[in-house]
Amino acid sequence: MTDPIADMLTRIRNAVIAKHTRVDLPASRIKTDIARILQDEGYIQGFKVLDDAAAAKTTALVKTLRLFLKYGPHGERVITGVQRISRPGRRVYFGRDDVPEVLAGLGTSILTTSRGVMTGREAVKAGVGGEVLCNIW
């Protein structure tokens, strides 16, 4: 797999469209940071990092990231759109003054900066720029 973040976003998009309550994906540190931001911004109910017991018998320990998706009181989607911005073939960076808003402030952009993974609003407040991983609304 050449782009694990795009795979994560596609799994989330497909699970939300199919109205699943949770989605499992291979865990990594950056995916866990993205899940933390999604939880803090109110897009998902929560997440959990699980150790795969069957894979623990082998030499490599495989961890799974389980996201618990969130829906409105009548089953309406909280996540209506997810867009991958920076890809392995085309990296997109913004300076501290150029971080764009998503849907005029209704959405969230997720950046990886020198101070870690954070939202676009946090990056502007901290005065740092970085690589824009994705937009979510």
N, C-alpha and C positions, 0 to 999 in steps of 0.2 A: 504494500500500500504506500503510495507516494505522498498522500495528504490525509493524515489521520484526523485533523481538525474538520476538514470538509466531510469526512465520513461521519464524525460525531454530529455535525449540524444536519446532515441528510437523515440520519437515524432519528433525530429529534423531530424534524419536519414530517417524516413519514409516520411516526408514532402519534403526533398530534392530529394529523389528518385522519388516521384510523381510530382516533379517540382511545388510545391505550392509556392505562393508568401509570405505567412505568416503562422504561426503556433501559436495556443493558448494553454496555459497550466496553471495550478494553480500556483500562485505566492508564493514565499517565499524569504527571504533575501539572502540565498545562491544561489538560482537560478537567482536572479537579479544580483548578483555579477558575476556569470558565464556568463550571457548575456552581462554584461559590458565588460568582457574580450574578448568575441567573437567579439563584436563590435570594440574594440580597436585593435584587431589583424586582422581585416578585413574579418572575416568569415561571418558576417551578416551585413545588412544595418543599422539596428537599433532595438530598442525594446521600449516597452511602458508598463507601469503598469496601468491596467484599473480596476476601481471599478465596480463590477457587480451590475447594478441597480436593477435587479429582486431579487437578493439575499439580497439587502440592506433592504428590507422590513422584512426580517427575523431577528432573533437575531444575527446571525453570519454574519460578513461582509466578503464576498469572493472576493479576488482580482485575476485578471487574468493577466498573463504575455504574451504579444503578441510580437513575434519575427518576424521581416521582413527579409526574406531570400535573399541571394545575389547570382546572377548568372553572368557568363561571357557574353561578347557581342554576342556570338552565342548560348547562352543558356547552356553553359557548367557549371557543378557544381563547386562551390568554395569549399564546404565541400565535400570531397570525402570519408572520413572515420572518425568514432567516436568510441572510445573504452573506456569503463568503466574499471578503474583499481582497485580502492579500493571499496570493497563492504561491506555491513553490516556483512557478514559471514567471510570476510577475509580483514582486514585492511592492507594497504600497506603504509609504511612510508619510507622516505628517509632523510638522513642527509644532511647538507648543501653542502658537498663535493660529494655526491652520486646522485644528481638529474640527471636523464638520459635525453638525447636528443631524440626527436621524429623524425624519418626519417632523421637522420643526420642533424638536425636543420631546416628541411623544415616544420615540424609540431610544435604543441604547446602542452605542458603538463600544466594542471591546478591543482594547489596545494592549500590546505588550510593550512595556517601557523599561527603562533602566531601573525603575523602582518596583518592577513586577507587573503582573497583569492587573489592569484596572479599567474602569469605564472611561468614556470620553470626558464626562463631566469631572471626574476625579483627576484626570490628567490635566485638564485646563486649570483646575483649582491648585494642583501641585506645581504647575508651571513646567510640565514635561511633555514631550512628544514621543512618538514611537510608531511601531508597525500596527496598522489597523487589521485585526484578525477577522472580525465579522460585525455585521449590523443585525440587530434583532428588534422586532416591533410586534 
